[in-house]
Amino acid sequence: MDTEKITSELNFKAVRSSGAGGQNVNKVSSKVVLSFELNASQALSEEEKLLLQTNIGARLTTENILILNCDEDRSQLKNKEIVIKRFLEIIKKGLYVPKVRKATKVPKSVIKKRIKDKKNISDLKQSRRKPNLD
């Protein structure tokens, strides 16, 4: 995954944000909306696109567009940086493939030790019983 190539394919839109800002909030468009078209991406291979569709499919629209927005800060530039960082984290998590677990066989020495311990405990409990005088 080439982050520079992917970030060049992002579309940004600045929108008026709600929240803190006083009189400034009505004049400045500080909220940033990021959109990324998964199908039109040249930076991702077909396998990566399929992997992302399965892993982050719930976040995608019906046209396979990922939309993220950020209005945490009063600065448009900081919001843009935050949303890009968030986007890259989502893509990295979506492309992660967990290792396949190899089943291992239980060693014979472990099985022998367990049976030996069971026998010892059994003998100990047998010795605690009252003797049968019949």
N, C-alpha and C positions, 0 to 999 in steps of 0.2 A: 504494500500500500504506500503510494507516494503522496504525502500530505500536501506538498506544494501544488501538485496537479489537481488534487481534490478540492483544495481551497480556491483554486482559480475557477472551478465549475460552480461555486456557490452563488446564489442570487440573494441580494440583500434589499430590504425595503425599510425605510425609516417611517415610523408611525407616531402620532402623538400618544404619549403615555399618560396613564392615570397615576394618581398618587402624589407624593411630595414634590414640591417645586414652586409653590406659591403662584404668583402671577405669571411666572415663566412657563408654567406647564401648558398654558394655552398657546404659546408662541413657538415652542421648540419641539421638534420631533426627535425625542431621545430613545424611544422604544425601537429595537431592531428586530425584524422578522427575517429569519434565514430560511431559504427553501432550497432543496437539493433534489434534482430529478435522478432517481436511481437508474432508470432504464436508459437515459440519454448520456450517462457518465462514460467518458473515455478512459478515465483513470483506473477503473475497476474492471477486472476480467469477468467473464460470464459466470464462472464458478463463484467468485466473490459476490456477485450480484444475487445469485440464488441463495447463497449462505445468509446474506443480509436480509433477503425477503423472508426467510424462515425465522431468523433470530430476532429481528426488530420489526416484523410484519405488523404488529399491533400499533406501532408508532407511525406507520406509513398510511397515506391516503389511498383511495381506490386506484389512483393513477400512479402509484408507487413514488410519491413525492414525500420527502421528510420535511416537516415544517417545525421550526423551533423559534421561540421568541424570548427576548430578554428585556426587562425594564427595571432591573435592580438598581442601576445607577442613574444619576442625572446626566451623565455624559454619554453621548451616542457612541463615541469611540470605545469607551470602556465596555459598554453593552455589546458592541460588536466583538471585542476580544473575548468576552465571557461566553457568548453564544458560539463562537468558533471553537473554543476550548471544549465546551459541552458537546458540540457536534463530533469532534474528533474522538472524544471518549466513547460516545455511543457507537461510532463506526468501529473502533478498536474492539469494544466488547462484542459487537455483532459479528466480527470476523474471527473471534477466538474459537478454536476447535479444541475441546478437552482431549487429553490423552486417553487412549483406550486402555482399560484396566485388564491386565493379564492375570488370569486365575492361577494361583500357585497351589501346589500339592502340599498337604500337611506331611512333614517329615516323620519317618517311622520312629525315630527316637522320641518325638513328642507324644506319639500315640502310646508307646511303651511306658513312658513316664506317667501318663495319665492313668493307665490301667494299673500300674504299680501303686500309685497313690490311692486309687480307689480300693485296691486290695488291702493296703495298710489301714485305711480308715475302717473298712469292713471288719478286719481282725480286731482293731481297737474296740469297736462297738460290741463285737462278739464277746470279748473278754470282760466287758462291763456287766453282762447279763448274769442273773442268778444261776447257779448251777442246777441242772435238772437232776433230781435225786431219785427219780423213778426206777 
